[in-house]
């Protein structure tokens, strides 16, 4: 073989090897780019879902906070009305019998059943706590149904 032919074949072989090597590098980079794009799309979807869930949770929180505030205001208004005498607090109660002396006086005991001031405060405090617990429980149940059990 002539030396020129050998050099041309060597250059041609080197050119083919270089093309093959660059093609392999190109395919590897293309595959990495496609993988990165796919991962980015997946992360965007997850982020959209997360934002949507956070908005739903914020909506639940606002709804049940509003209900809780309304319940507290209702109880406070009732308590003010009872204290002012505009409304009466009725409790199912019975009076204990007072032992009567052997002689009758002709007058009945004038006391009627009622709550002491401390018992009345305790009643309203318990009522507020019950409403608070009910609203919190309802909110948690809604959160579990809509967020955790999806």
C-alpha positions as CSV (number, residue, x, y, z in Angstrom):
1,X,0.0,0.0,0.0
2,X,1.1,3.4,-0.7
3,X,1.9,5.6,2.2
4,X,-0.7,8.2,1.1
5,X,-3.4,5.5,1.0
6,X,-2.3,4.4,4.5
7,X,-2.5,7.9,5.8
8,X,-5.9,8.5,4.2
9,X,-7.2,5.2,5.6
10,X,-5.8,6.1,9.0
11,X,-7.4,9.6,8.9
12,X,-10.7,8.0,7.7
13,X,-10.6,5.5,10.5
14,X,-9.8,8.2,13.0
15,X,-12.7,10.3,11.6
16,X,-15.1,7.3,11.9
17,X,-13.9,6.6,15.5
18,X,-14.3,10.3,16.4
19,X,-17.8,10.4,14.9
20,X,-18.8,7.3,16.8
21,X,-17.4,8.7,20.1
22,X,-19.2,12.1,19.6
23,X,-22.4,10.2,18.7
24,X,-22.2,8.2,21.9
25,X,-21.6,11.4,24.0
26,X,-24.5,13.1,22.2
27,X,-26.9,10.2,22.9
28,X,-25.8,10.1,26.6
29,X,-26.4,13.9,27.0
30,X,-29.7,13.6,25.1
31,X,-30.8,10.9,27.5
32,X,-29.8,12.9,30.6
33,X,-31.7,16.0,29.2
34,X,-34.8,13.9,28.6
35,X,-34.6,12.4,32.1
36,X,-34.2,15.9,33.6
37,X,-37.2,17.2,31.6
38,X,-39.3,14.3,32.7
39,X,-38.3,14.8,36.4
40,X,-39.0,18.5,36.1
41,X,-42.5,17.8,34.7
42,X,-43.1,15.4,37.6
43,X,-42.0,17.9,40.2
44,X,-44.2,20.6,38.6
45,X,-47.2,18.3,38.9
46,X,-46.3,17.5,42.5
47,X,-45.9,21.2,43.3
48,X,-49.3,22.0,41.7
49,X,-50.9,19.2,43.8
50,X,-49.2,20.4,47.0
51,X,-50.4,24.0,46.4
52,X,-53.9,22.8,45.7
53,X,-53.9,20.8,48.9
54,X,-52.6,23.7,50.9
55,X,-55.3,25.9,49.5
56,X,-57.9,23.3,50.5
57,X,-56.5,23.1,54.0
58,X,-56.5,26.9,54.3
59,X,-60.1,26.9,53.2
60,X,-61.0,24.2,55.7
61,X,-59.2,26.2,58.4
62,X,-61.0,29.4,57.5
63,X,-64.4,27.7,57.4
64,X,-64.1,26.0,60.8
65,X,-62.4,29.1,62.4
66,X,-65.4,31.1,61.3
67,X,-67.8,28.6,62.7
68,X,-65.9,28.5,66.0
69,X,-65.9,32.3,66.2
70,X,-69.6,32.3,65.5
71,X,-70.3,29.7,68.2
72,X,-68.2,31.7,70.7
73,X,-70.1,34.9,69.9
74,X,-73.4,33.1,70.3
75,X,-72.4,31.8,73.7
76,X,-71.1,35.2,74.8
77,X,-74.3,36.9,73.7
78,X,-76.4,34.3,75.6
79,X,-74.2,34.8,78.6
80,X,-74.7,38.6,78.4
81,X,-78.4,38.2,78.0
82,X,-78.7,35.9,81.0
83,X,-76.7,38.3,83.1
84,X,-78.8,41.3,82.0
85,X,-82.0,39.3,82.6
86,X,-83.2,39.5,79.0
87,X,-83.1,35.7,78.8
88,X,-83.4,33.0,81.4
89,X,-81.3,30.0,81.8
90,X,-83.4,26.9,82.4
91,X,-82.0,23.9,84.0
92,X,-83.9,20.8,84.8
93,X,-83.7,20.7,88.6
94,X,-85.7,19.6,91.6
95,X,-85.7,21.2,95.0
96,X,-84.9,19.1,97.9
97,X,-87.7,18.9,100.4
98,X,-87.2,21.0,103.5
99,X,-88.2,19.2,106.7
100,X,-91.3,20.9,108.1
101,X,-91.8,21.4,111.7
102,X,-94.8,19.9,113.4
103,X,-96.7,23.1,113.3
104,X,-97.5,24.6,110.0
105,X,-96.7,28.3,109.5
106,X,-99.0,28.8,106.6
107,X,-96.2,30.0,104.2
108,X,-94.3,27.9,101.7
109,X,-90.6,28.3,101.2
110,X,-90.1,31.1,98.7
111,X,-86.9,29.8,97.3
112,X,-87.0,28.5,93.7
113,X,-84.4,26.3,92.1
114,X,-81.6,28.2,90.4
115,X,-77.9,28.2,89.8
116,X,-75.3,30.0,91.8
117,X,-73.2,32.5,90.0
118,X,-70.2,30.2,90.0
119,X,-72.3,27.4,88.6
120,X,-73.7,29.7,85.9
121,X,-70.1,30.7,84.9
122,X,-69.1,27.1,84.8
123,X,-72.1,26.3,82.6
124,X,-71.1,28.8,80.0
125,X,-67.4,27.9,80.2
126,X,-68.3,24.2,79.7
127,X,-70.7,25.1,76.8
128,X,-67.9,27.1,75.1
129,X,-65.4,24.3,75.5
130,X,-67.9,21.7,74.1
131,X,-68.5,23.9,71.1
132,X,-64.8,24.4,70.6
133,X,-64.1,20.7,70.9
134,X,-67.0,19.9,68.4
135,X,-65.7,22.4,65.8
136,X,-62.1,21.3,66.2
137,X,-63.2,17.6,65.8
138,X,-65.3,18.4,62.8
139,X,-62.4,20.3,61.2
140,X,-60.0,17.4,61.9
141,X,-62.4,14.9,60.5
142,X,-62.9,17.0,57.3
143,X,-59.1,17.3,57.0
144,X,-58.6,13.6,57.3
145,X,-61.3,12.8,54.8
146,X,-60.1,15.4,52.2
147,X,-56.3,15.3,52.7
148,X,-55.2,12.1,54.3
149,X,-57.5,9.6,52.7
150,X,-56.9,10.6,49.1
